[in-house]
Amino acid sequence: MQNMIQKIIEADSKAKQLEQENRKAAEDEKQRIEEEAETIYREYMEKAQEEITKNDEYLEKKYERNLSDVTAKQESALIRMRADFEQNRDRWADEIVSRVLGQGAV
């Protein structure tokens, strides 16, 4: 009988020890999963930031090219307008005077 009680106590002690080991293993696994999730998140965010930086650089270059194109077109249009003005200003002035005087005479 004493031997049986001793075996029950030993079995209970062993069960408690296994329970503690299982809890420790579960806590360790939970910690490992949380660390792995944090690593994955951090890597994802780093890659996302790299993509954002690349896109920003691309858009900046595209904006600069578009701005250069628009500026060149505006300068070209201004040169054409000045040339038209220089070539036609006397004729335009005469036309304006003629129309004003012609309208007043009617």
Buried (B, 14 or more C-beta within 10 A) or exposed (E): EEEEEEEEEEEEEEEEEEEEEEEEEEEEEEEEEEEEEEEEEEEEEEEEEEEEEEEEEEEEEEEEEEEEEEEEEEEEEEEEEEEEEEEEEEEEEEEEEEEEEEEEEE
